[in-house]
């Protein structure tokens, strides 16, 4: 299938060209030898990625636009129906509509994957550009007589990867691969061999870089790395020993660097242009841009010229009536089409062409050619030097492969602090394998002030106003960037509406007069991507100022759904000077005003470091001003936190018919006129209210108990450990400290990766913050060792995400299993030999392991690297478990069946610090009475350990706990005859606690079960609470957001791992399933989230399981009151 529609892989040796000798140079980059095993890792990573992505993608064209360009022929814009996630590797792929699809449009994709010949396609063309903003593909046709039309079609978006896979895995590249290990090692950094003296040195300030065979031009935003590249290449053209290949990612970026070279050359010697010594090859070149820059010479004799002739003949064909004339014209068209790729190959090999510019995909495709392969096998290459532009977007594996085309020098041009390669599979590969796809040849660059001589850093930027530059420079470049004088002196057209206030603004969304729901992220159309409801309201206020409407600007977001929604609004609002786009499609762009909407900063669509790079790209697009839309909780995200003190916190306040900027006092908490601020101690006198007592305790810094400290300080030896403990014992504290210690211990290791896996999505943010806190505390008292936590080496993963990526290995999908993780893992293990699983992590931490199930745990443990291949117990696996919180009813695992010997390596944490004794005892006894006797092993074990005592009071037993000695009010339980009376009582109780006892709403949580209950709370209780200025906020399966007047409503599933000073359990009679089972463990979890107060409400109804539950709670509460 790889050559059905594409002709990029034709063998140039089939071209019989007399006296033509391809350019060739003896290859010697002088790289040191490397461990051959890294090639195995890279090859496996590439093959795995290719197998996962080598699928046709069916799309639907709703409309066709035709763009005629001189020298480029006709370009067709295919407007798609539905949202599609693109990346730069789509350029060079093929779009086509097979006859079989036209015959049977509703047939499954695999039905069409046996097309053997091009003539079975109704139309086909190469994708030369992608427009993510407008959901559009631009293609040039293989046969201009068969244009595309509306309807379904296919795209093979894996062409680039298919060539890379061939290089790393196909047998014909066996000899070529011998050169890859050294080049792969070089991509990891700090390998810069010196080369022999060159006849030219180029630009003086790049002299050191040019003297090395592996160099880097590090160009932060606005520093002119493309401009510098052009100058350097132009300055060494007089050196006749040099032949240079320049590659970039997209056609747009490739055109930009080609134009830079052309403009620089024109100022030195125009004969190089006139004589065709510098050429831009590829069908995707934009002839209009080259014409606009008076640099059409760069396209002379390339495919673009031939395509122009094809276009003219196609138009002539439409006007021809004679059959003989038509046949002759078709013959001419066919001959020209066959020459298009031959022409690019001739240029690629022609020693008279000194500089060849192409896309990375186009250059990579030549590696699949026997002439190139034989050159490389003979230690030769067609170029002396390769410049890899936008190198930060190209994986290390691809850089190493492209470097085979250079005999003398490799120069990577880009910025490690901007977007990195996109690789979906690397998240579940071993650390070594993640190295080759998720990292670029620039990823090792971190300290911008300490670089080797072969790395030249551009420090003077000419894009951003000094105020904007200061933000970007401090955010990612340690204050290293300087602003050029001409930029400082540049006349600004920025409206005074912004320039007279501040050019760098944090729009504090919480301060808007709107509910919390509107500032949170929600799923976009089709349940894809993320968007935020409040953003249009903010923009409407901003654009009420006419000067802002007339200024050029860009709304930018990491999420496509938000960008598309705002793009539609801009069209409706008639804002031709404004665009909306995603961050990923705007690297290299710039405009006067940037509005960056984080939308869902707590989303883990990207790792920590990539989030920071995304933010850096967004901020640095601004020439004159930037506005960041984010909530307080979002700005607290680790990759945004440093901006809080740099940006001006503001909102737009209405002032008559206009709006004005108003600075937000961050210390004030918020600007709402609410009587319900955070629980705090009054300034005068002692506050004896419940709220005052809570505030006093909250002001104290918790200190670890002896048991917690002992476990935290435990020396970890790289072998498995099991930590069990009662609710509130601090298992998460130990987990986070152990994780931080493990990372610290492994930090001297060159390559490592640590996983922490959990089953509750809302825990992600809490775990991350706790890990960072543990890491920071490890450095307390140390003056110099205060580095940021290395999130690039640590992944916090939800178990569903792990399974979603793992299951396809056995041809399974998570959609089939929904939330039954253990059954999914069991079927995977049945289909796939566990012994063949490669390790994915150096160390593993499993939180709330009781929610995983035996098969899930077995699968996870098989992914941990063994330090001793012969000892299955040499896995650094740390399991945290509490069967009382087993809300999914998972089976109890037998650790020996997993190959784990936990004798002497298991700990039970014996003290609970969260709930009071009355709350804990009530929860334990309700759970005990609702659990069958044959399933009470955990209670019996605690009794045997002396942590619990079974007492007798008449005919009833009562479990007396000994692992908690914290006194407090008895829990409250109220039962009613109808739901409305219950809800009225709940409101009165809440109102009393908030208005009389001065407990902040954010210190209260309502934990419910079943959708009918949440609908009732939203419709009945919500309006009542709003009357006292309290917002009822329903939050599940996400990190929790709070502000002082917010009262959270959630489920026991989502609140696991969290706690609240006050917990209400409304409609407790609904803690039953449709099958009549009582959710005893769920109720136990809900009750043990309460630290100080617990209130349970329910209705007596004529339903067996519900009434049994109500009776049990009532009996236990009554017994406790005695």
Number of C-alpha atoms within 10 A of each C-alpha: 10 12 13 14 22 19 15 18 16 18 16 19 10 8 10 8 10 6 6 11 10 18 19 22 21 17 21 16 23 17 18 13 11 16 11 15 10 19 24 15 18 24 23 18 25 27 19 17 21 21 16 15 17 15 16 17 15 15 17 15 19 14 15 18 13 13 12 13 15 17 25 25 24 21 22 23 22 24 19 20 15 12 19 14 8 17 17 20 19 23 28 30 21 24 29 23 22 22 16 17 20 15 9 11 13 9 12 11 14 9 11 16 13 9 15 12 12 16 13 16 20 19 23 28 26 24 26 24 23 24 15 21 18 16 18 22 24 24 27 24 23 20 16 19 13 13 17 24 17 13 16 19 24 20 21 20 24 25 23 22 21 20 23 25 22 18 26 26 18 14 11 14 19 14 14 22 20 13 22 23 22 21 25 26 22 21 27 18 18 16 19 23 17 19 16 9 10 13 12 16 18 19 17 9 12 20 16 17 22 28 20 25 24 29 28 29 26 25 23 27 31 24 22 17 22 24 16 21 23 21 21 22 22 25 19 20 22 14 14 10 15 19 26 24 22 24 28 27 23 24 23 19 19 26 23 19 24 30 24 20 26 27 20 21 23 16 10 13 14 13 11 21 19 15 13 18 20 28 25 30 29 25 27 27 25 20 21 15 15 19 15 9 12 13 20 20 20 27 23 20 18 26 26 26 18 23 24 18 19 26 20 14 17 20 12 12 19 10 10 13 9 10 9 10 12 17 12 13 18 17 12 15 23 14 12 18 19 13 17 21 23 21 18 24 21 19 24 24 20 18 18 14 19 23 27 25 27 29 26 25 26 21 22 24 20 22 23 20 17 17 17 23 23 15 21 27 17 13 17 23 25 26 29 24 23 25 25 26 26 27 30 25 23 26 24 28 29 27 23 22 22 24 27 28 30 28 25 25 27 27 25 23 26 24 26 25 25 26 26 26 20 19 14 14 20 23 19 21 24 22 21 19 26 21 25 30 26 21 25 28 31 27 22 13 18 13 10 20 11 10 14 15 17 24 25 21 20 21 21 18 21 21 24 27 22 22 18 21 27 19 21 27 20 15 20 21 19 12 15 16 23 16 20 18 11 9 16 15 9 11 8 14 11 19 16 12 17 20 14 9 14 18 21 26 24 26 28 24 24 22 18 20 9 12 17 21 17 15 21 22 20 19 13 17 14 9 9 14 19 21 28 21 15 19 19 15 10 16 15 12 15 19 15 13 15 11 14 20 19 14 18 18 26 26 24 28 28 27 22 26 25 30 25 23 18 22 21 14 16 20 12 9 12 11 18 13 14 20 21 24 25 23 25 21 17 16 18 15 15 21 20 20 24 27 24 25 24 26 25 22 22 20 17 13 13 13 16 18 19 19 21 20 20 24 26 23 24 31 28 27 30 29 25 26 27 29 24 25 22 24 22 21 16 22 21 17 16 19 20 17 15 15 20 16 10 16 20 21 22 20 23 18 14 12 9 7 6 11 17 17 19 15 17 18 11 14 6 9 15 19 13 17 8 12 15 20 19 18 23 19 19 12 7 6 7 11 18 13 15 18 23 20 18 21 20 17 12 12 10 8 7 8 8 12 13 9 15 19 14 12 20 19 13 12 11 16 11 18 19 23 24 19 20 21 19 23 25 22 23 21 24 18 20 23 25 24 23 23 23 25 21 20 23 15 12 17 14 9 9 7 15 19 23 25 22 25 24 22 23 23 19 22 22 23 18 14 20 18 15 18 23 19 16 22 24 16 14 16 13 10 9 9 7 7 11 14 9 10 17 15 16 13 19 23 19 20 20 17 20 20 14 15 22 15 19 20 19 14 15 14 10 18 17 20 9 9 13 11 12 15 21 22 16 24 25 17 14 24 17 11 14 15 10 14 7 8 13 13 18 25 29 26 28 27 25 25 26 23 27 26 26 29 22 23 22 23 20 22 20 23 26 23 23 24 22 21 15 10 10 8 11 19 20 18 26 23 27 25 23 22 22 19 22 21 25 22 19 16 15 18 15 13 17 11 14 9 10 17 14 19 16 15 8 8 11 16 14 17 19 20 20 20 17 23 28 23 24 24 26 27 22 25 22 20 22 23 23 21 17 16 15 9 9 6 10 14 11 12 20 15 12 18 17 11 12 13 17 20 17 12 11 10 8 6 5 10 14 20 18 19 21 17 19 22 14 16 12 14 12 18 22 13 18 16 19 15 11 12 17 14 13 18 21 14 15 20 17 13 13 19 19 13 19 23 15 12 18 24 28 28 28 23 22 24 27 24 27 25 24 13 9 11 15 21 13 15 19 15 11 15 18 18 15 19 17 12 9 15 17 24 23 25 22 20 18 18 15 16 19 20 17 17 19 20 27 23 22 23 22 20 22 25 22 20 26 22 21 16 20 22 20 21 25 27 25 25 25 23 25 23 23 19 13 7 7 12 11 20 21 23 24 24 23 24 24 28 27 28 29 26 22 23 23 27 20 21 21 24 22 18 14 9 10 9 20 23 17 16 24 22 15 17 24 16 14 18 19 11 14 15 10 5
